[in-house]
Amino acid sequence: MIVQDQIRNIPNRYPYFLLAVELLASQVGEHGLLRYYLALKQPGTTWPEVFREAFGMTVEEFYQLFEEHRAAGFPELNVPK
């Protein structure tokens, strides 16, 4: 969980929210994001389980992917419909 701890220690990390959503959308498209949000409403599931199912990676794997994307200067991404 070193990456997760590193994310927590980034000052003013909340402005990165939209960049994180863009990165997720580039992986699964806009409809994938909607499926994730709808699945969160299902009883008996946790958000990390829903995240893994919706995006095909664990939260920790996403943190690593986001760190790589950040280190690359947040290059523009294509978001499939």
Phi and psi in radians as a Rosetta constraint file:
Dihedral C 1 N 2 CA 2 C 2 CIRCULARHARMONIC -1.057 0.35
Dihedral N 2 CA 2 C 2 N 3 CIRCULARHARMONIC -0.750 0.35
Dihedral C 2 N 3 CA 3 C 3 CIRCULARHARMONIC -1.069 0.35
Dihedral N 3 CA 3 C 3 N 4 CIRCULARHARMONIC -0.774 0.35
Dihedral C 3 N 4 CA 4 C 4 CIRCULARHARMONIC -1.059 0.35
Dihedral N 4 CA 4 C 4 N 5 CIRCULARHARMONIC -0.722 0.35
Dihedral C 4 N 5 CA 5 C 5 CIRCULARHARMONIC -1.129 0.35
Dihedral N 5 CA 5 C 5 N 6 CIRCULARHARMONIC -0.653 0.35
Dihedral C 5 N 6 CA 6 C 6 CIRCULARHARMONIC -1.128 0.35
Dihedral N 6 CA 6 C 6 N 7 CIRCULARHARMONIC -0.708 0.35
Dihedral C 6 N 7 CA 7 C 7 CIRCULARHARMONIC -1.074 0.35
Dihedral N 7 CA 7 C 7 N 8 CIRCULARHARMONIC -0.764 0.35
Dihedral C 7 N 8 CA 8 C 8 CIRCULARHARMONIC -1.062 0.35
Dihedral N 8 CA 8 C 8 N 9 CIRCULARHARMONIC -0.509 0.35
Dihedral C 8 N 9 CA 9 C 9 CIRCULARHARMONIC -1.532 0.35
Dihedral N 9 CA 9 C 9 N 10 CIRCULARHARMONIC 0.007 0.35
Dihedral C 9 N 10 CA 10 C 10 CIRCULARHARMONIC -1.338 0.35
Dihedral N 10 CA 10 C 10 N 11 CIRCULARHARMONIC 2.140 0.35
Dihedral C 10 N 11 CA 11 C 11 CIRCULARHARMONIC -1.169 0.35
Dihedral N 11 CA 11 C 11 N 12 CIRCULARHARMONIC 2.484 0.35
Dihedral C 11 N 12 CA 12 C 12 CIRCULARHARMONIC 0.940 0.35
Dihedral N 12 CA 12 C 12 N 13 CIRCULARHARMONIC 0.830 0.35
Dihedral C 12 N 13 CA 13 C 13 CIRCULARHARMONIC -1.271 0.35
Dihedral N 13 CA 13 C 13 N 14 CIRCULARHARMONIC -0.341 0.35
Dihedral C 13 N 14 CA 14 C 14 CIRCULARHARMONIC -1.123 0.35
Dihedral N 14 CA 14 C 14 N 15 CIRCULARHARMONIC -0.534 0.35
Dihedral C 14 N 15 CA 15 C 15 CIRCULARHARMONIC -1.061 0.35
Dihedral N 15 CA 15 C 15 N 16 CIRCULARHARMONIC -0.286 0.35
Dihedral C 15 N 16 CA 16 C 16 CIRCULARHARMONIC -1.382 0.35
Dihedral N 16 CA 16 C 16 N 17 CIRCULARHARMONIC -0.100 0.35
Dihedral C 16 N 17 CA 17 C 17 CIRCULARHARMONIC -0.913 0.35
Dihedral N 17 CA 17 C 17 N 18 CIRCULARHARMONIC -0.885 0.35
Dihedral C 17 N 18 CA 18 C 18 CIRCULARHARMONIC -1.145 0.35
Dihedral N 18 CA 18 C 18 N 19 CIRCULARHARMONIC -0.601 0.35
Dihedral C 18 N 19 CA 19 C 19 CIRCULARHARMONIC -1.195 0.35
Dihedral N 19 CA 19 C 19 N 20 CIRCULARHARMONIC -0.621 0.35
Dihedral C 19 N 20 CA 20 C 20 CIRCULARHARMONIC -1.172 0.35
Dihedral N 20 CA 20 C 20 N 21 CIRCULARHARMONIC -0.743 0.35
Dihedral C 20 N 21 CA 21 C 21 CIRCULARHARMONIC -1.123 0.35
Dihedral N 21 CA 21 C 21 N 22 CIRCULARHARMONIC -0.712 0.35
Dihedral C 21 N 22 CA 22 C 22 CIRCULARHARMONIC -1.050 0.35
Dihedral N 22 CA 22 C 22 N 23 CIRCULARHARMONIC -0.734 0.35
Dihedral C 22 N 23 CA 23 C 23 CIRCULARHARMONIC -1.118 0.35
Dihedral N 23 CA 23 C 23 N 24 CIRCULARHARMONIC -0.761 0.35
Dihedral C 23 N 24 CA 24 C 24 CIRCULARHARMONIC -1.100 0.35
Dihedral N 24 CA 24 C 24 N 25 CIRCULARHARMONIC -0.750 0.35
Dihedral C 24 N 25 CA 25 C 25 CIRCULARHARMONIC -1.102 0.35
Dihedral N 25 CA 25 C 25 N 26 CIRCULARHARMONIC -0.573 0.35
Dihedral C 25 N 26 CA 26 C 26 CIRCULARHARMONIC -1.180 0.35
Dihedral N 26 CA 26 C 26 N 27 CIRCULARHARMONIC -0.391 0.35
Dihedral C 26 N 27 CA 27 C 27 CIRCULARHARMONIC -1.472 0.35
Dihedral N 27 CA 27 C 27 N 28 CIRCULARHARMONIC -0.661 0.35
Dihedral C 27 N 28 CA 28 C 28 CIRCULARHARMONIC -2.224 0.35
Dihedral N 28 CA 28 C 28 N 29 CIRCULARHARMONIC -0.057 0.35
Dihedral C 28 N 29 CA 29 C 29 CIRCULARHARMONIC 1.412 0.35
Dihedral N 29 CA 29 C 29 N 30 CIRCULARHARMONIC 2.985 0.35
Dihedral C 29 N 30 CA 30 C 30 CIRCULARHARMONIC -1.093 0.35
Dihedral N 30 CA 30 C 30 N 31 CIRCULARHARMONIC -0.672 0.35
Dihedral C 30 N 31 CA 31 C 31 CIRCULARHARMONIC -1.181 0.35
Dihedral N 31 CA 31 C 31 N 32 CIRCULARHARMONIC -0.555 0.35
Dihedral C 31 N 32 CA 32 C 32 CIRCULARHARMONIC -1.120 0.35
Dihedral N 32 CA 32 C 32 N 33 CIRCULARHARMONIC -0.666 0.35
Dihedral C 32 N 33 CA 33 C 33 CIRCULARHARMONIC -1.107 0.35
Dihedral N 33 CA 33 C 33 N 34 CIRCULARHARMONIC -0.743 0.35
Dihedral C 33 N 34 CA 34 C 34 CIRCULARHARMONIC -1.103 0.35
Dihedral N 34 CA 34 C 34 N 35 CIRCULARHARMONIC -0.750 0.35
Dihedral C 34 N 35 CA 35 C 35 CIRCULARHARMONIC -1.044 0.35
Dihedral N 35 CA 35 C 35 N 36 CIRCULARHARMONIC -0.687 0.35
Dihedral C 35 N 36 CA 36 C 36 CIRCULARHARMONIC -1.070 0.35
Dihedral N 36 CA 36 C 36 N 37 CIRCULARHARMONIC -0.883 0.35
Dihedral C 36 N 37 CA 37 C 37 CIRCULARHARMONIC -1.102 0.35
Dihedral N 37 CA 37 C 37 N 38 CIRCULARHARMONIC -0.667 0.35
Dihedral C 37 N 38 CA 38 C 38 CIRCULARHARMONIC -1.191 0.35
Dihedral N 38 CA 38 C 38 N 39 CIRCULARHARMONIC -0.656 0.35
Dihedral C 38 N 39 CA 39 C 39 CIRCULARHARMONIC -1.173 0.35
Dihedral N 39 CA 39 C 39 N 40 CIRCULARHARMONIC -0.453 0.35
Dihedral C 39 N 40 CA 40 C 40 CIRCULARHARMONIC -1.085 0.35
Dihedral N 40 CA 40 C 40 N 41 CIRCULARHARMONIC -0.427 0.35
Dihedral C 40 N 41 CA 41 C 41 CIRCULARHARMONIC -1.396 0.35
Dihedral N 41 CA 41 C 41 N 42 CIRCULARHARMONIC -0.178 0.35
Dihedral C 41 N 42 CA 42 C 42 CIRCULARHARMONIC -1.281 0.35
Dihedral N 42 CA 42 C 42 N 43 CIRCULARHARMONIC 2.267 0.35
Dihedral C 42 N 43 CA 43 C 43 CIRCULARHARMONIC -1.188 0.35
Dihedral N 43 CA 43 C 43 N 44 CIRCULARHARMONIC 2.631 0.35
Dihedral C 43 N 44 CA 44 C 44 CIRCULARHARMONIC 1.457 0.35
Dihedral N 44 CA 44 C 44 N 45 CIRCULARHARMONIC 0.167 0.35
Dihedral C 44 N 45 CA 45 C 45 CIRCULARHARMONIC -2.146 0.35
Dihedral N 45 CA 45 C 45 N 46 CIRCULARHARMONIC 2.672 0.35
Dihedral C 45 N 46 CA 46 C 46 CIRCULARHARMONIC -1.808 0.35
Dihedral N 46 CA 46 C 46 N 47 CIRCULARHARMONIC 2.741 0.35
Dihedral C 46 N 47 CA 47 C 47 CIRCULARHARMONIC -1.112 0.35
Dihedral N 47 CA 47 C 47 N 48 CIRCULARHARMONIC -0.602 0.35
Dihedral C 47 N 48 CA 48 C 48 CIRCULARHARMONIC -1.133 0.35
Dihedral N 48 CA 48 C 48 N 49 CIRCULARHARMONIC -0.597 0.35
Dihedral C 48 N 49 CA 49 C 49 CIRCULARHARMONIC -1.150 0.35
Dihedral N 49 CA 49 C 49 N 50 CIRCULARHARMONIC -0.798 0.35
Dihedral C 49 N 50 CA 50 C 50 CIRCULARHARMONIC -1.116 0.35
Dihedral N 50 CA 50 C 50 N 51 CIRCULARHARMONIC -0.708 0.35
Dihedral C 50 N 51 CA 51 C 51 CIRCULARHARMONIC -1.023 0.35
Dihedral N 51 CA 51 C 51 N 52 CIRCULARHARMONIC -0.860 0.35
Dihedral C 51 N 52 CA 52 C 52 CIRCULARHARMONIC -1.055 0.35
Dihedral N 52 CA 52 C 52 N 53 CIRCULARHARMONIC -0.749 0.35
Dihedral C 52 N 53 CA 53 C 53 CIRCULARHARMONIC -1.176 0.35
Dihedral N 53 CA 53 C 53 N 54 CIRCULARHARMONIC -0.764 0.35
Dihedral C 53 N 54 CA 54 C 54 CIRCULARHARMONIC -1.283 0.35
Dihedral N 54 CA 54 C 54 N 55 CIRCULARHARMONIC -0.662 0.35
Dihedral C 54 N 55 CA 55 C 55 CIRCULARHARMONIC -1.898 0.35
Dihedral N 55 CA 55 C 55 N 56 CIRCULARHARMONIC -0.090 0.35
Dihedral C 55 N 56 CA 56 C 56 CIRCULARHARMONIC 1.261 0.35
Dihedral N 56 CA 56 C 56 N 57 CIRCULARHARMONIC 0.375 0.35
Dihedral C 56 N 57 CA 57 C 57 CIRCULARHARMONIC -2.716 0.35
Dihedral N 57 CA 57 C 57 N 58 CIRCULARHARMONIC 2.744 0.35
Dihedral C 57 N 58 CA 58 C 58 CIRCULARHARMONIC -1.336 0.35
Dihedral N 58 CA 58 C 58 N 59 CIRCULARHARMONIC 2.898 0.35
Dihedral C 58 N 59 CA 59 C 59 CIRCULARHARMONIC -1.063 0.35
Dihedral N 59 CA 59 C 59 N 60 CIRCULARHARMONIC -0.723 0.35
Dihedral C 59 N 60 CA 60 C 60 CIRCULARHARMONIC -1.095 0.35
Dihedral N 60 CA 60 C 60 N 61 CIRCULARHARMONIC -0.701 0.35
Dihedral C 60 N 61 CA 61 C 61 CIRCULARHARMONIC -1.123 0.35
Dihedral N 61 CA 61 C 61 N 62 CIRCULARHARMONIC -0.664 0.35
Dihedral C 61 N 62 CA 62 C 62 CIRCULARHARMONIC -1.145 0.35
Dihedral N 62 CA 62 C 62 N 63 CIRCULARHARMONIC -0.720 0.35
Dihedral C 62 N 63 CA 63 C 63 CIRCULARHARMONIC -1.001 0.35
Dihedral N 63 CA 63 C 63 N 64 CIRCULARHARMONIC -0.709 0.35
Dihedral C 63 N 64 CA 64 C 64 CIRCULARHARMONIC -1.161 0.35
Dihedral N 64 CA 64 C 64 N 65 CIRCULARHARMONIC -0.769 0.35
Dihedral C 64 N 65 CA 65 C 65 CIRCULARHARMONIC -1.058 0.35
Dihedral N 65 CA 65 C 65 N 66 CIRCULARHARMONIC -0.748 0.35
Dihedral C 65 N 66 CA 66 C 66 CIRCULARHARMONIC -1.133 0.35
Dihedral N 66 CA 66 C 66 N 67 CIRCULARHARMONIC -0.690 0.35
Dihedral C 66 N 67 CA 67 C 67 CIRCULARHARMONIC -1.081 0.35
Dihedral N 67 CA 67 C 67 N 68 CIRCULARHARMONIC -0.710 0.35
Dihedral C 67 N 68 CA 68 C 68 CIRCULARHARMONIC -1.120 0.35
Dihedral N 68 CA 68 C 68 N 69 CIRCULARHARMONIC -0.724 0.35
Dihedral C 68 N 69 CA 69 C 69 CIRCULARHARMONIC -1.125 0.35
Dihedral N 69 CA 69 C 69 N 70 CIRCULARHARMONIC -0.734 0.35
Dihedral C 69 N 70 CA 70 C 70 CIRCULARHARMONIC -1.105 0.35
Dihedral N 70 CA 70 C 70 N 71 CIRCULARHARMONIC -0.778 0.35
Dihedral C 70 N 71 CA 71 C 71 CIRCULARHARMONIC -1.109 0.35
Dihedral N 71 CA 71 C 71 N 72 CIRCULARHARMONIC -0.474 0.35
Dihedral C 71 N 72 CA 72 C 72 CIRCULARHARMONIC -1.444 0.35
Dihedral N 72 CA 72 C 72 N 73 CIRCULARHARMONIC 0.009 0.35
Dihedral C 72 N 73 CA 73 C 73 CIRCULARHARMONIC 1.529 0.35
Dihedral N 73 CA 73 C 73 N 74 CIRCULARHARMONIC 0.385 0.35
Dihedral C 73 N 74 CA 74 C 74 CIRCULARHARMONIC 0.947 0.35
Dihedral N 74 CA 74 C 74 N 75 CIRCULARHARMONIC 1.042 0.35
Dihedral C 74 N 75 CA 75 C 75 CIRCULARHARMONIC -1.085 0.35
Dihedral N 75 CA 75 C 75 N 76 CIRCULARHARMONIC 2.674 0.35
Dihedral C 75 N 76 CA 76 C 76 CIRCULARHARMONIC -1.085 0.35
Dihedral N 76 CA 76 C 76 N 77 CIRCULARHARMONIC 2.454 0.35
Dihedral C 76 N 77 CA 77 C 77 CIRCULARHARMONIC -2.086 0.35
Dihedral N 77 CA 77 C 77 N 78 CIRCULARHARMONIC 2.633 0.35
Dihedral C 77 N 78 CA 78 C 78 CIRCULARHARMONIC -1.612 0.35
Dihedral N 78 CA 78 C 78 N 79 CIRCULARHARMONIC 2.299 0.35
Dihedral C 78 N 79 CA 79 C 79 CIRCULARHARMONIC -1.890 0.35
Dihedral N 79 CA 79 C 79 N 80 CIRCULARHARMONIC 1.953 0.35
Dihedral C 79 N 80 CA 80 C 80 CIRCULARHARMONIC -1.190 0.35
Dihedral N 80 CA 80 C 80 N 81 CIRCULARHARMONIC 2.639 0.35
